[in-house]
Amino acid sequence: GAFMFPYFIMLVFCGIPLFFMELSFGQFASQGCLGVWRVSPMFKGVGYGMMVVSTYIGIYYNVVICIAFYYFFVSMTRVLPWTYCSNTWNTPDCVGVLDGNLSRRRYVLDLSDDIGNLGEVRLPLLGCLGVSWVVVFLCLIKGVKSSGKVPGFPPTFPYVVLTILFVRGITLEGALTGIMYYLTPQWDKILDAKVWGDAASQIFYSLGCAWGGLITMASYNKFHNNCYRDSIIISITNCATSVYAGFVIF
């Protein structure tokens, strides 16, 4: 509850204005995140910074997608391996209750206990990472512009999954308690700087501001496209999706 108020404030005063500025900038100049700074060569380093950030974030997010692929494939087995305690990777403290963090660290990632020990390559994860990069390649094989013409199934499928998980979640015991915890404001934490920092980072991450991607995608728009309307619709839809996903989690 303490997160919701700062989240909406940061969306209105930071997220939407910056999102609109990048869309209008890219659409007007019809240039990517590097070429657009011809308007002021002194700030061309900002474009290079965007490119570096996008590179690192792209690699990072593909690892997240890789783990999602791994869970997807493993969930097709008859018995989920992290629901019982007879695995070799279980700790002596294991109980017959699902511990998502333990299973992720010990089973999925197989993290080493020492930073000096690199461990072994997890071949299943390596295969899933390869699948992730193949999907990215297929989406961009005809150029960046083609990524905006992906059929309707990929954008709508996450909402179908979220709805299924939401319906399942509200039928579980204690669902109302979790939802009330999610919605009830905690006014004593409103002045906590960390809460506002988390809200700002979530807005910038989810909207993709300052990464260069918005400028690049907007450069393919028609010159007289209503980018103000697009920025409002996309930002509000993104925010609503995040709030909806919060109901699923809590």
C-alpha positions, 0 to 999 in steps of 0.5 A: 500500500505504501508503494501505490501513491508514490507510483502514481505520482511518479507516473504523472509527473515523471513517467508520462512527460519523459515518455512523451518527450522521447516519442516526440523527439524521435518522431520529429527527427526521424532518427535513432538515439544517436542521430537525434542528437545532431540537434545538439552535438554537445549532448551526443554522449547521451545517445551513446549512454542510452545505447550502452544502457540498452545493451546491458539491460537487453542482456539482463532481461534475456536472462530473466526470459531464459529463467521463465522459459526454464520454469515453463518447460519444467512445469510440464513434468508430472511432479514439480521438482521443488515441491518435495524434499528428496532432491540432492540440492535440498537443505536439511531445513527443507519442509514440505512447503514450497520455498520459491527463493530456495528452489530458485537459488539451489535448483534453478540457478545452482548458485555457488556459496563462494564468490570465488567459485564460478561453479559449473555451466547449467546446461538446461539454462544455457539451452533456454538462453539460446531459445531466448536469443533465437526468439529475439532474432526472429522478432528482429530479423527484418529490422527494428521496424518489423517488431512493431508488426508482431501479430496480436497473440504475443501482446494479449497472451500475458493478459490471459495468463494474468487473468488465469492466475488471478482467478486461481489466486482469489480462490485460495485461502487468505486471498482477501488478506493479501489484496487488502495488504496490497491496497491499504495505504501505509502513510507512515512510509510515504516520507521514506526516500527508498519508497519513492526511489523504488517507485521512480525506478519501476516507472522508468524500467516499465516505460523504458524511458532514457534507454533510447528504445522509445526514440528509435521506435518513434523515429518510424512514426509518420511525421504527423502521428499523434504521439501525445495520444500514444504516450498517454494510452501506452503509459496508462495501459502499462500502469494498469497492467502493473497494478493488475499484476500486483493483484495476482502477486498479492 
